[in-house]
Amino acid sequence: MAIALPLFPLQTVLFPGGVLSLRIFEVRYLDLIGRCHKEGAPFGVVSLTQGQEVRQRQRDPDATDGEAFETESFQTVGTLAHIDSLERPQPGLMVIRCHGGRRFRLGSSEQLKHGLWVGQAEWLPDDPPVPVPADLAYVRRGLEQLLAQVQAQGDAQNFPVQAPYRWDDCGWLANRWSELLPVSPQLKQQFLTIDNPLLRLELVADLLEHLKIGDPPAAGPA
């Protein structure tokens, strides 16, 4: 069953269990975020495929007022964002911190007159708990070491990997690495759409090896 979901297109990919911080100043989002915070309701984050996060005007001679906005388009699979904190440092500005919830797939979407996107969303299955196999334990160790380094530097609060830690869960581990890896949003989006958490972690491990990140196990005898 599809439900109506307000959308926030971004030039990034939010994963379940991930951390997202945003500075809100566009009129189309100020009211949305205010209502979501007051009602304790989430909004949907989708990755842009065309357009920018801040709505851009362009001259359009065919428009009655002489103005139009650049086209925005985005992926059909996204993630719910639940607001954990909201601050208003000055009028017309909100600073929020969110965590990623369930994944969803859009059947359709439309842009309202004031620019806000709303989509008809259906939930995708949550990752089943799958233990990290022994041959991928180094992927877990690599992330644990990276977190320890960040904590030693005193910057753990702004690090995407936050408690509760689920070091022996394939889906959680794959998602955290997917957020950190220096790859395109398009590749991160591909990881997001994979339903099998073990397969997702295996692909992340291949990418870590390709990027020479971490310490993969030495090859056994031929």
C-alpha positions as a printed Julia matrix, in Angstrom:
222×3 Matrix{Float64}:
  0.0     0.0     0.0
  1.47    3.36   -1.07
  1.55    6.35    1.27
  2.07   10.04    0.51
  5.56   11.1     1.57
  7.18   14.57    1.46
 10.56   14.38   -0.26
 13.89   16.14    0.18
 16.13   15.58   -2.87
 19.84   15.81   -2.0
 23.15   15.28   -3.76
 23.93   12.42   -1.41
 22.54    9.04   -0.38
 21.13    8.36    3.09
 21.34    4.77    4.33
 19.28    3.12    7.09
 21.01    3.81   10.38
 22.99    6.68    8.89
 23.43   10.22   10.2
 22.4    13.3     8.22
 22.89   16.96    9.18
 21.19   19.71    7.16
 20.97   23.51    7.16
 17.46   24.45    6.05
 16.79   27.91    4.6
 14.61   27.41    1.52
 11.0    28.42    2.12
  9.72   25.16    0.61
 11.54   23.16    3.29
 11.26   25.39    6.35
  7.54   24.68    6.75
  8.0    20.99    5.95
 10.75   20.45    8.51
  8.88   22.48   11.12
  5.78   20.32   10.69
  7.77   17.04   10.67
  9.55   18.03   13.87
  6.35   19.07   15.62
  4.49   15.9    14.59
  7.44   13.53   15.03
  7.03   12.5    11.39
  9.81   11.54    8.96
 10.45   12.8     5.44
 11.97   11.01    2.49
 15.53   11.6     1.26
 16.17   10.81   -2.4
 19.36   11.29   -4.38
 19.28   13.87   -7.17
 20.0    12.78  -10.73
 19.37   16.24  -12.2
 19.27   19.68  -10.64
 20.74   21.07   -7.43
 19.76   20.94   -3.78
 18.84   24.63   -3.77
 16.14   25.45   -6.3
 17.6    27.37   -9.27
 15.78   29.97  -11.34
 16.2    30.27  -15.08
 14.82   32.64  -17.65
 11.97   31.13  -19.63
 10.43   33.3   -22.35
  7.41   31.0   -22.47
  6.59   31.48  -18.77
  3.9    34.05  -18.03
  6.05   35.8   -15.42
  9.26   35.46  -17.44
 10.77   33.02  -14.93
 10.94   29.26  -14.47
 12.96   26.83  -12.4
 15.54   24.31  -13.52
 14.36   20.72  -13.85
 14.82   18.47  -10.82
 14.78   14.67  -10.99
 15.86   12.01   -8.52
 16.18    8.31   -7.81
 13.08    6.26   -7.06
 14.62    4.41   -4.08
 15.25    6.49   -0.98
 15.39    6.39    2.81
 13.25    7.9     5.57
 14.91   10.64    7.62
 13.82   10.96   11.27
 14.65   14.28   12.95
 16.66   13.87   16.17
 17.34   17.54   16.87
 16.39   20.95   15.48
 17.89   24.35   16.19
 16.96   27.82   14.94
 20.17   29.86   15.17
 18.56   32.8    13.34
 15.28   33.66   11.59
 14.83   31.73    8.36
 17.42   29.08    9.24
 17.05   25.63   10.76
 19.86   23.22   11.57
 18.73   19.63   11.92
 20.3    16.27   12.64
 18.53   13.14   11.43
 18.98    9.39   11.32
 18.07    7.09    8.46
 15.09    4.77    8.8
 13.38    2.46    6.33
 14.02    2.34    2.63
 11.19    3.03    0.21
 10.46    2.94   -3.5
  8.49    5.68   -5.24
  5.69    4.7    -7.58
  5.1     8.31   -8.61
  5.97   11.83   -7.53
  4.76   15.34   -8.17
  6.03   18.82   -7.46
  3.62   21.15   -5.72
  3.21   24.79   -6.69
  5.65   26.12   -4.09
  8.33   23.6    -5.13
  7.96   20.83   -2.56
  8.03   17.27   -3.91
  5.58   14.63   -2.7
  5.75   10.97   -3.7
  3.7     7.83   -3.39
  6.0     5.47   -1.52
  6.01    1.76   -0.77
  8.28    0.28    1.89
 11.17   -1.96    0.95
 12.14   -4.86    3.24
 14.47   -4.2     6.15
 17.79   -6.02    6.13
 17.56   -9.39    7.85
 20.27   -9.94   10.5
 23.21  -11.68    8.79
 26.44  -12.29   10.74
 29.68  -11.1     9.15
 31.47  -14.18    7.77
 35.04  -14.92    8.83
 36.5   -14.06    5.43
 35.05  -10.52    5.71
 36.04   -9.91    9.33
 38.8    -7.58    8.13
 36.11   -5.21    6.8
 34.74   -4.91   10.33
 38.22   -4.47   11.83
 38.98   -1.7     9.35
 35.94    0.3    10.39
 36.6    -0.3    14.09
 40.15    1.02   13.64
 38.91    4.04   11.71
 36.39    4.86   14.44
 39.09    4.49   17.12
 41.3     6.97   15.24
 38.45    9.48   14.99
 37.65    9.08   18.69
 41.3     9.62   19.58
 41.21   12.87   17.62
 38.14   13.99   19.57
 35.87   14.35   16.53
 33.63   11.31   16.97
 30.49   13.44   17.35
 30.63   14.47   13.7
 31.63   11.03   12.4
 28.9     9.21   10.4
 29.39    5.98   12.39
 27.38    6.36   15.6
 26.08    4.04   18.32
 24.42    1.64   18.58
 27.24   -0.24   16.85
 26.34   -3.52   15.14
 29.78   -4.77   14.19
 28.65   -8.32   13.43
 25.76   -7.35   11.13
 26.43   -7.41    7.38
 23.83   -4.79    6.47
 24.88   -2.27    9.13
 28.57   -2.69    8.31
 28.01   -2.38    4.56
 25.88    0.74    5.02
 28.45    2.5     7.19
 31.25    1.84    4.72
 29.02    2.92    1.84
 28.54    6.3     3.5
 32.28    6.79    4.05
 33.73    5.58    0.75
 34.93    8.28   -1.69
 32.72    7.16   -4.56
 29.94    8.75   -6.6
 26.34    9.07   -5.36
 25.37    6.82   -8.28
 27.47    3.96   -6.91
 26.23    4.56   -3.36
 22.7     4.42   -4.77
 23.41    1.01   -6.29
 24.46   -0.27   -2.87
 21.28    1.17   -1.33
 19.06   -0.76   -3.74
 20.64   -4.17   -2.98
 18.29   -6.18   -0.76
 20.82   -8.89    0.17
 23.03   -7.51    2.99
 25.76  -10.11    2.51
 26.02   -9.33   -1.2
 26.17   -5.61   -0.37
 29.02   -6.21    2.08
 30.89   -8.37   -0.45
 30.66   -5.59   -3.03
 31.85   -3.06   -0.45
 34.8    -5.35    0.35
 35.69   -5.55   -3.36
 35.58   -1.76   -3.55
 37.76   -1.38   -0.45
 40.34   -3.66   -2.04
 40.14   -1.76   -5.34
 40.65    1.56   -3.54
 43.41    0.02   -1.39
 41.6     0.9     1.83
 42.01   -1.32    4.84
 43.99   -4.54    5.14
 42.46   -7.44    3.16
 43.65  -10.93    4.13
 46.61  -12.36    2.25
 45.81  -14.81   -0.52
 46.13  -18.45    0.41
 48.4   -20.95   -1.35
 47.57  -21.68   -4.98
